[in-house]
């Protein structure tokens, strides 16, 4: 495969090689998401989609032996108050690794230990059907004689070891009796997204950063990869989702912080690709450079009508607070960010704020445009600069040595998706606005790059979240001569479907995307009647039985907005006058009963 081919040049280009010395690091545990038409390898250290020996493992369609992605990893970098750079990142583990397994201590010492690293060199894969079965057993054990709690539910890493100063709460779970302790024997169960999920925890400070040589920030990452069994939606049938909860366990605040998602695409034949970005859709993507992918005799190549594959940022870190509800529809981060113009102050999340393509070794590019090796080079790419510290320029290959015509820009190869020239600071390009690898005159080859989100301030003890998805599109109906380009349009349609579903928190096959349990199984049901709906100031709730109720109101992104406790009543009301206009979800909980219903605030 492609990384193995580099053996030919290893003696000359050893310090550039993508090869992984399998004896240098502990192999990462892994498992596969495979509930839809994708088989994706998820690794415990966040270095996904390959086997660390040169074989890609993002197979699509599932069972085809064809792959669109080689690898995907997280980069993060920022400065402390004295201007010192802290950075961690991963590519191919050529020189070591920056990430290791498990949680860090919460006391600011950023300590871990070999036993913790060993215990968390694991992934926890679980399905919605397993959770539903467990809930049914917990509610009525007599109906399921012989039931045994599955190991992945029993050993769900809900709690850290407090004797090692780890956080008590780690993996999310449904606390049925509200005692704060994960107890699956009494009905508690993991909270997951999708119909199948894989959970893992890694950090950047448990071992020295030998991949980048950077000083670690002290971040702890709780990752959940997930997918939906939703074959009626072409988009969801071919999409893998990723959710990261990123915690600053250090005692330092970081400024001008950036998150980067490094993705190495391989559309079948690794050496026939182009790369680009879609500013409005928050996506970097790859597509075949020619109508026919690879060799017709090679079963791992796509042949006619090769697909396009994206990495799409759905929601990045929170924008720094400014005391206002930043409006939507401006030529700024609202173009592809979240929560702009929703009447809530300071909940805006950044989207993709930049994209840089850089090349593999030996393709005729300037050294300044090749893979980063040192921490400051990784950070330059996160800032939208080249390894020689020059800024990216519009046109050509975005470097002054490649016929770029300017001005300075944040996004490479955006085509026509940056309609208001956000990426150039509102300045009209000094040449053609439509800019792709095709207009640059490039030859197809191996493609990789980094999509960025930032800058933002990352305070000590603070948590930021990152949501992204891998969205695929393949048009098999177009003429053979344009099938590879038609697949881009199909991918864009699917990205729109995925983004709309995520922002509205509703899967095409029913139920929310962000929820701990979409279909609770209970011993008895409570019928509720909400009126008026839509409501303006007050929500009246009538139930068919008096009880002690806990009322929770969530927005469409799953954030808890309001709570209220009701004592021994069947009818009551909730004041919603302070809520912004929008769609909300009311959850009514009592004992082993849980009922949800949607309402609209006008």
ZAGU-306351 format. One record per residue (C-alpha): x, y, z; residue in three letters. Coordinates in pm, whole numbers, padded with zeros to 5 digits, always signed. Last residue first. Layout:
N
XYZALA
...
***
This chain:
602
-04280+03187+02020UNK
-04149+02887+02215UNK
-04212+02559+02033UNK
-04263+02219+02196UNK
-04118+01868+02170UNK
-04214+01585+02403UNK
-04019+01348+02622UNK
-04127+01085+02874UNK
-03917+00906+03134UNK
-04052+00661+03389UNK
-03830+00456+03620UNK
-03863+00698+03909UNK
-04015+01016+03767UNK
-03877+01205+03468UNK
-04043+01454+03232UNK
-03821+01566+02945UNK
-03934+01875+02751UNK
-03758+01932+02419UNK
-03725+02278+02270UNK
-03777+02454+01935UNK
-03714+02827+01910UNK
-03778+03172+02051UNK
-03545+03261+02336UNK
-03643+03136+02683UNK
-03710+03398+02951UNK
-04090+03365+02931UNK
-04076+02989+02980UNK
-04262+02972+03313UNK
-04356+02609+03373UNK
-04706+02488+03457UNK
-04863+02210+03664UNK
-05107+01923+03645UNK
-05065+01571+03788UNK
-04901+01678+04114UNK
-04712+01519+04397UNK
-04415+01757+04414UNK
-04278+01912+04091UNK
-03908+01992+04048UNK
-03801+02235+03772UNK
-03506+02248+03532UNK
-03412+02487+03250UNK
-03168+02510+02958UNK
-02997+02168+02940UNK
-02806+02158+02611UNK
-02910+01882+02372UNK
-02852+02077+02050UNK
-03226+02132+01995UNK
-03257+02311+02331UNK
-03328+02111+02644UNK
-03597+02152+02911UNK
-03586+01923+03214UNK
-03877+01855+03448UNK
-03828+01629+03751UNK
-04160+01491+03861UNK
-04300+01374+04194UNK
-04624+01202+04099UNK
-04991+01255+04015UNK
-05118+01051+03724UNK
-05256+01108+03373UNK
-05039+01412+03310UNK
-05125+01776+03233UNK
-04857+02032+03149UNK
-04915+02403+03090UNK
-04626+02597+02934UNK
-04621+02969+03012UNK
-04495+03280+02839UNK
-04528+03235+02461UNK
-04634+02881+02374UNK
-04654+02694+02042UNK
-04799+02466+02175UNK
-05047+02589+02432UNK
-05057+02342+02582UNK
-04868+02023+02663UNK
-05053+01697+02729UNK
-04872+01412+02895UNK
-04940+01041+02905UNK
-04723+00859+03154UNK
-04608+00512+03063UNK
-04537+00212+03278UNK
-04240-00016+03331UNK
-04015+00193+03107UNK
-03807+00149+02791UNK
-03638+00474+02692UNK
-03619+00538+02317UNK
-03359+00803+02235UNK
-03127+00745+02527UNK
-02843+00981+02610UNK
-02930+01231+02340UNK
-02746+01418+02067UNK
-02862+01286+01730UNK
-03229+01310+01821UNK
-03489+01052+01718UNK
-03613+00949+01376UNK
-03460+00785+01068UNK
-03350+01117+00917UNK
-03178+01187+01251UNK
-03288+01497+01440UNK
-03074+01741+01633UNK
-03175+02037+01414UNK
-02810+02141+01375UNK
-02704+01779+01326UNK
-02979+01699+01075UNK
-02909+02016+00876UNK
-02536+01948+00874UNK
-02581+01586+00763UNK
-02823+01670+00482UNK
-02607+01959+00359UNK
-02300+01734+00365UNK
-02495+01479+00160UNK
-02576+01737-00106UNK
-02210+01844-00106UNK
-02101+01482-00154UNK
-02336+01449-00453UNK
-02192+01768-00600UNK
-01838+01635-00554UNK
-01941+01305-00712UNK
-02030+01495-01029UNK
-01661+01582-01059UNK
-01544+01217-01065UNK
-01832+01122-01293UNK
-01741+01384-01554UNK
-01613+01168-01843UNK
-01822+00867-01743UNK
-02145+01062-01785UNK
-02331+01104-01460UNK
-02543+00827-01304UNK
-02285+00677-01066UNK
-02257+00985-00847UNK
-02066+00906-00529UNK
-02071+01111-00210UNK
-01908+01065+00127UNK
-01929+01257+00455UNK
-01676+01214+00736UNK
-01815+01404+01032UNK
-01706+01656+01293UNK
-01794+01769+01642UNK
-01541+01936+01870UNK
-01605+02034+02231UNK
-01426+02268+02465UNK
-01376+02216+02838UNK
-01210+02461+03076UNK
-00990+02364+03371UNK
-00728+02624+03280UNK
-00861+02855+03009UNK
-00848+02786+02636UNK
-00875+03116+02449UNK
-00976+03085+02085UNK
-00817+03108+01740UNK
-00959+02897+01598UNK
-01073+02597+01398UNK
-00841+02444+01141UNK
-00862+02193+00858UNK
-00529+02020+00792UNK
-00395+01862+00476UNK
-00334+01542+00285UNK
-00316+01441-00081UNK
-00120+01180-00277UNK
-00108+01278-00644UNK
-00311+01438-00924UNK
-00113+01680-01143UNK
-00155+02046-01065UNK
-00257+02316-01314UNK
-00370+02566-01051UNK
-00711+02580-01221UNK
-00743+02204-01162UNK
-00618+02229-00805UNK
-00902+02469-00743UNK
-00954+02846-00746UNK
-01255+03032-00885UNK
-01178+03391-00789UNK
-00953+03451-01091UNK
-00680+03707-01019UNK
-00595+03967-00757UNK
-00855+03818-00524UNK
-01116+04065-00391UNK
-01050+04165-00031UNK
-01313+04078+00230UNK
-01053+03949+00474UNK
-00919+03703+00219UNK
-01092+03395+00365UNK
-01417+03587+00412UNK
-01425+03657+00039UNK
-01805+03700+00035UNK
-01881+03396-00183UNK
-01620+03166-00035UNK
-01760+02851-00200UNK
-01650+02924-00558UNK
-01358+02678-00568UNK
-01213+02689-00216UNK
-00866+02564-00324UNK
-00676+02681-00014UNK
-00852+02868+00266UNK
-00706+03136+00496UNK
-00585+03390+00239UNK
-00324+03660+00182UNK
-00398+03851-00139UNK
-00277+03707-00362UNK
-00138+03612-00703UNK
+00007+03266-00635UNK
+00226+03150-00921UNK
+00388+02871-00715UNK
+00694+03028-00547UNK
+00486+03286-00359UNK
+00296+03005-00192UNK
-00080+02943-00216UNK
-00052+02655-00466UNK
-00145+02878-00759UNK
-00401+03130-00634UNK
-00458+03320-00310UNK
-00156+03358-00084UNK
-00071+03162+00231UNK
+00138+03361+00476UNK
+00516+03333+00496UNK
+00670+03170+00804UNK
+00912+02950+00602UNK
+00708+02646+00717UNK
+00400+02800+00555UNK
+00132+02999+00732UNK
-00238+02941+00791UNK
-00217+02968+01169UNK
-00257+02592+01219UNK
+00013+02541+00956UNK
+00248+02765+01152UNK
+00162+02569+01465UNK
+00270+02241+01308UNK
+00592+02408+01198UNK
+00654+02537+01552UNK
+00619+02182+01684UNK
+00877+02032+01448UNK
+00832+01799+01150UNK
+00564+01951+00931UNK
+00484+01779+00599UNK
+00590+01978+00292UNK
+00511+02332+00174UNK
+00826+02510+00299UNK
+01034+02242+00125UNK
+00906+02390-00201UNK
+00702+02150-00408UNK
+00833+01912-00674UNK
+00640+01605-00567UNK
+00916+01430-00374UNK
+00792+01433-00017UNK
+00420+01448+00057UNK
+00246+01777+00012UNK
+00071+02040+00215UNK
-00292+02147+00191UNK
-00407+02417+00431UNK
-00762+02495+00543UNK
-00893+02774+00763UNK
-01175+02881+00996UNK
-01371+02556+00990UNK
-01654+02608+01238UNK
-01650+02821+01550UNK
-01908+02776+01822UNK
-02135+03055+01944UNK
-02279+03017+02295UNK
-02188+03370+02405UNK
-02535+03521+02444UNK
-02840+03323+02332UNK
-03079+03490+02084UNK
-03008+03226+01816UNK
-02813+03460+01585UNK
-02501+03242+01564UNK
-02538+02904+01730UNK
-02294+02713+01510UNK
-02015+02805+01268UNK
-01999+02779+00887UNK
-02063+03135+00765UNK
-02107+03261+01123UNK
-01728+03283+01152UNK
-01732+03603+00945UNK
-01901+03758+00642UNK
-02228+03797+00830UNK
-02541+03586+00794UNK
-02584+03502+01161UNK
-02560+03757+01440UNK
-02327+03736+01741UNK
-02534+03712+02058UNK
-02339+03952+02275UNK
-02119+03958+02585UNK
-01792+03911+02393UNK
-01707+03553+02490UNK
-01432+03385+02288UNK
-01583+03157+02023UNK
-01655+02811+02159UNK
-01460+02526+02004UNK
-01575+02360+01681UNK
-01914+02244+01559UNK
-01996+02057+01238UNK
-01644+02035+01095UNK
-01665+01828+00776UNK
-01401+01580+00657UNK
-01504+01508+00302UNK
-01488+01224+00050UNK
-01558+01230-00324UNK
-01640+00907-00505UNK
-01494+00747-00820UNK
-01733+00726-01118UNK
-01541+00460-01312UNK
-01263+00261-01143UNK
-01287+00254-00763UNK
-00948+00102-00682UNK
-00905-00166-00412UNK
-00997-00446-00656UNK
-00693-00368-00876UNK
-00740-00496-01233UNK
-00923-00179-01341UNK
-00619+00023-01235UNK
-00651+00357-01061UNK
-00960+00576-01051UNK
-01123+00667-01382UNK
-01261+01017-01445UNK
-00931+01180-01341UNK
-00813+01383-01043UNK
-01022+01179-00799UNK
-01175+01373-00515UNK
-01064+01496-00176UNK
-01240+01708+00084UNK
-01206+01981+00343UNK
-01536+02097+00483UNK
-01702+02380+00675UNK
-02002+02378+00439UNK
-01973+02746+00346UNK
-01596+02722+00305UNK
-01587+02411+00087UNK
-01230+02287+00064UNK
-01006+02120-00191UNK
-00791+01816-00262UNK
-00697+01627-00578UNK
-00627+01256-00597UNK
-00460+00995-00820UNK
-00171+00868-00606UNK
-00363+00693-00329UNK
-00556+00468-00570UNK
-00888+00420-00392UNK
-00961+00778-00289UNK
-00680+00807-00033UNK
-00719+01107+00198UNK
-00479+01201+00476UNK
-00664+01411+00731UNK
-00518+01640+00996UNK
-00788+01801+01206UNK
-00651+02113+01370UNK
-00757+02291+01686UNK
-00612+02636+01739UNK
-00529+02837+02050UNK
-00441+03204+02022UNK
-00414+03205+02401UNK
-00371+02923+02649UNK
-00456+02952+03018UNK
-00233+02745+03243UNK
-00305+02526+03547UNK
-00324+02216+03329UNK
-00617+01976+03286UNK
-00753+02159+02980UNK
-01040+01934+02874UNK
-01133+01837+02517UNK
-01468+01660+02464UNK
-01444+01513+02115UNK
-01737+01390+01904UNK
-01686+01203+01578UNK
-01942+01103+01314UNK
-01905+00848+01032UNK
-02121+00896+00722UNK
-02219+00663+00436UNK
-02568+00547+00535UNK
-02625+00889+00692UNK
-02593+01066+00355UNK
-02773+00802+00151UNK
-03066+00827+00392UNK
-03301+00526+00381UNK
-03014+00312+00509UNK
-03026+00458+00858UNK
-02818+00242+01094UNK
-02643+00545+01239UNK
-02277+00606+01321UNK
-02057+00696+01616UNK
-01705+00786+01723UNK
-01687+00908+02081UNK
-01372+01069+02219UNK
-01290+01200+02565UNK
-00972+01405+02529UNK
-00750+01514+02817UNK
-00526+01812+02749UNK
-00207+01891+02935UNK
-00066+02140+02687UNK
+00230+01927+02588UNK
+00563+02093+02501UNK
+00633+02011+02137UNK
+00886+01763+02000UNK
+00634+01691+01723UNK
+00626+01309+01727UNK
+00821+01262+02053UNK
+00581+01439+02286UNK
+00692+01289+02618UNK
+00441+01054+02791UNK
+00123+01115+02989UNK
+00097+01473+02860UNK
-00108+01463+02538UNK
-00414+01271+02657UNK
-00638+00987+02541UNK
-00984+00851+02622UNK
-01198+00616+02412UNK
-01566+00550+02328UNK
-01695+00360+02023UNK
-02056+00408+01918UNK
-02337+00225+01740UNK
-02694+00340+01678UNK
-02597+00705+01716UNK
-02475+00889+02024UNK
-02405+00717+02351UNK
-02501+00735+02716UNK
-02389+00420+02891UNK
-02631+00237+03124UNK
-02759+00247+03481UNK
-03015-00023+03566UNK
-02929-00141+03915UNK
-02659-00387+03809UNK
-02532-00112+03576UNK
-02425+00103+03873UNK
-02249+00422+03768UNK
-02256+00649+04073UNK
-02410+00997+04089UNK
-02701+00883+04306UNK
-02968+00984+04054UNK
-03153+00652+04047UNK
-03125+00602+03671UNK
-02787+00768+03618UNK
-02758+00749+03239UNK
-02392+00746+03147UNK
-02117+00963+03004UNK
-01756+00835+03020UNK
-01542+01028+03271UNK
-01683+01147+03604UNK
-01461+01097+03910UNK
-01184+01305+03756UNK
-00843+01158+03826UNK
-00656+01254+04142UNK
-00483+00913+04155UNK
-00692+00808+04458UNK
-00987+00948+04258UNK
-00958+00667+04003UNK
-01177+00773+03714UNK
-01545+00695+03672UNK
-01776+00603+03384UNK
-01530+00372+03211UNK
-01799+00122+03092UNK
-01695-00213+03238UNK
-02044-00362+03288UNK
-02179-00206+02968UNK
-01888-00328+02752UNK
-01888-00661+02934UNK
-02251-00732+02847UNK
-02485-00771+03150UNK
-02600-01132+03154UNK
-02966-01218+03095UNK
-03059-01571+03203UNK
-03426-01491+03250UNK
-03540-01185+03054UNK
-03903-01106+03143UNK
-03839-01165+03513UNK
-03579-00887+03515UNK
-03844-00622+03432UNK
-03715-00264+03429UNK
-03348-00359+03445UNK
-03394-00622+03174UNK
-03565-00377+02939UNK
-03293-00118+03002UNK
-03023-00375+02921UNK
-03198-00471+02597UNK
-03224-00107+02495UNK
-02853-00058+02570UNK
-02753-00359+02363UNK
-02977-00240+02078UNK
-02814+00104+02085UNK
-02478-00054+02023UNK
-02153-00049+02221UNK
-01783-00034+02147UNK
-01547+00054+02434UNK
-01191+00118+02324UNK
-00880+00012+02511UNK
-00531+00129+02596UNK
-00708+00279+02895UNK
-00600+00013+03144UNK
-00240+00012+03016UNK
-00201+00387+03039UNK
-00360+00382+03384UNK
-00122+00106+03497UNK
+00180+00289+03356UNK
+00102+00608+03550UNK
-00050+00948+03486UNK
+00042+01293+03605UNK
-00068+01626+03467UNK
+00045+01798+03791UNK
-00248+02040+03767UNK
-00450+01861+04033UNK
-00694+01699+03788UNK
-00477+01397+03711UNK
-00471+01286+03349UNK
-00711+01044+03181UNK
-00625+00749+02956UNK
-00402+00652+02667UNK
-00111+00828+02501UNK
-00075+01106+02249UNK
+00237+01279+02118UNK
+00392+00985+01935UNK
+00728+00867+01804UNK
+00940+00973+01509UNK
+00732+00833+01225UNK
+00417+00815+01438UNK
+00210+00873+01120UNK
+00056+01217+01184UNK
+00000+01323+01542UNK
-00014+01655+01720UNK
+00072+01831+02042UNK
+00158+02193+02104UNK
+00252+02443+02373UNK
+00424+02760+02253UNK
+00566+03006+02507UNK
+00430+03361+02474UNK
+00457+03449+02842UNK
+00079+03430+02896UNK
+00076+03078+02752UNK
+00065+03009+02380UNK
-00151+02766+02180UNK
-00151+02441+01985UNK
-00382+02150+01913UNK
-00363+01876+01649UNK
-00610+01588+01620UNK
-00574+01287+01389UNK
-00721+01131+01074UNK
-00575+00857+00855UNK
-00588+00677+00521UNK
-00926+00788+00392UNK
-01130+00680+00086UNK
-01101+00300+00098UNK
-01205+00011-00125UNK
-01193-00349-00001UNK
-01566-00367-00094UNK
-01697-00515+00234UNK
-01837-00185+00360UNK
-01877+00064+00075UNK
-01658+00231+00189UNK
-01365+00100+00390UNK
-01178+00340+00617UNK
-00900+00101+00710UNK
-00591+00209+00518UNK
-00286-00025+00539UNK
+00058+00124+00606UNK
+00169-00056+00923UNK
+00000+00168+01181UNK
-00334-00012+01101UNK
-00515+00286+00952UNK
-00845+00471+01006UNK
-00780+00664+01328UNK
-00502+00812+01537UNK
-00714+00913+01840UNK
-00503+00714+02090UNK
-00762+00439+02145UNK
-00803+00368+01775UNK
-01117+00363+01560UNK
-01113+00152+01241UNK
-01401+00243+01010UNK
-01620+00000+00817UNK
-01877+00210+00632UNK
-02218+00108+00493UNK
-02391+00150+00832UNK
-02342-00037+01161UNK
-01971-00094+01100UNK
-01767+00103+01352UNK
-01455-00102+01407UNK
-01231-00166+01707UNK
-00893-00048+01829UNK
-00619-00089+02088UNK
-00309+00118+02018UNK
+00025-00054+01964UNK
+00279+00056+02227UNK
+00545+00264+02061UNK
+00890+00223+01907UNK
+00864-00141+01802UNK
+00611-00073+01523UNK
+00845+00177+01361UNK
+00591+00360+01146UNK
+00672+00460+00791UNK
+00563+00805+00672UNK
+00923+00888+00587UNK
+01055+01243+00595UNK
+01353+01175+00821UNK
+01432+00858+00629UNK
+01442+01029+00292UNK
+01748+00870+00133UNK
+01744+00523+00288UNK
+01364+00522+00300UNK
+01316+00592-00071UNK
+01204+00246-00178UNK
+01044+00188+00159UNK
+00803+00468+00064UNK
+00592+00213-00117UNK
+00480+00076+00218UNK
+00301+00403+00287UNK
+00096+00366-00028UNK
+00000+00000+00000UNK
***
